[in-house]
Amino acid sequence: MIIAQRELDYVTQLGNPIKVLVTLYAPEGSGKHWRCRFTINWPNGVEESTTYGVDQFQAIILTLQMIGARLYFSDYHKSGRLYFEKPGSGYGFPVPKDVRDMLVGDDKRFDGNV
């Protein structure tokens, strides 16, 4: 079951806008074994991954951090043409501590070591 989606924008080299849909699915599991799935619909194909936690909250938090890391490590981010709301503002996803030096815009202001 989908619990959240966010549309990012990517502008091609020719200036054409493309939507990049990030989808978060509800955690599944029981006891201390939970998994949370997400997809990122990149312009070149869909990336699907799963993150695991000891409860539903940890599975969601780790999945959100994984999404943030995947966005920041992507070639789309490196191009400078991927954004949420406005260019250079970041994506609104948390990242693991060792990735915070890569944050830009509002992400850096709210989650970075500024």
C-alpha positions, 0 to 999 in steps of 0.5 A: 500500500502506498503511504506517500509520494513526492514529485521531483522535477528533472530538466533535461539538457534540452530544457524539457521537464520530466517528473521523477516520482518517489513512492514510499510503501507501508511497512510490512512484517511483524515482531522485530522484522519489518521491511519498507519498500520504495521506488524512484521513477528515474527518467531512465527507469524505475529503481526499487529497493527495500530497507529493513528495521526492528519496527515500523518506525525504524523501517520508515526512517531508514527508508526515507534516509535511503531515498535521500542518499539515492537522490544525492548520489544520483547522476541526476543530482550531480547534473544540478537539474534535479529539484523539488519546488525550486532548483538548489533547494534540496529534496526534503528527505533526510539522509544518513549522517555521513552524507550530510556534507552533500546537502544543498539548499533547505536540506542543508539548512534544516538537516545539515551541520550548518 
